[in-house]
Every structure is written in C-alpha cells, then in structure tokens.
Amino acid sequence: MEMQFFIYNSPAFKNFLENHPHERGEVKFLESIVEEGMNVIDIGANIGITTVAIAKKIGKGGRLYSFEPLPEYSHILLEDFIL
C-alpha cells in the first residue's frame, strides 16, 4: 500500500473517504457520537482514517489509544501521528 498521511479534511483525507464509502460511514457515525474531551480506544485502527477523525473531535483534552496489529497498516498509522 502506498504511504498516505491524513490530516483531517485535507485533500488526501477527503479523497480517501470519497472513494471508500464504508469508511465514510464509519467516520460520519463516530463524529456523531464522539465528544470533546472523551477517552477513546480505536481497535483495528487500520491506516488511521477513523483515528484522525476521532482525534480531531476529542481535541487536546481527550485521550485516544489506537491499535493496529497488522504491520503493513500499523506503520502508516504511526507515520500519521509522528508528523
């Protein structure tokens, strides 16, 4: 998989959601239930699309723990949050 970095509402983020309706639905659902300051666990975070959306929504006052066991995805997830 080609390395992609996702910043909330960036062209890459929007393009990914446009081309992946399942993830688009997940992001929309999560944005409707997650609130600022929440603590969230994202199990099976994949490449970080939902992680990015959750992080934006919970803000600096929240805590987000994202786990991805597959190395081919986890390195992309890590790169998204090292930036």
Secondary structure, DSSP 8 states (H G I E B T S, - for coil): -------TTSHHHHHHHHH-HHHHHHHHHHHHH--TT-EEEEET-TTSHHHHHHHHHH-TTSEEEEE---HHHHHHHHHHHH-
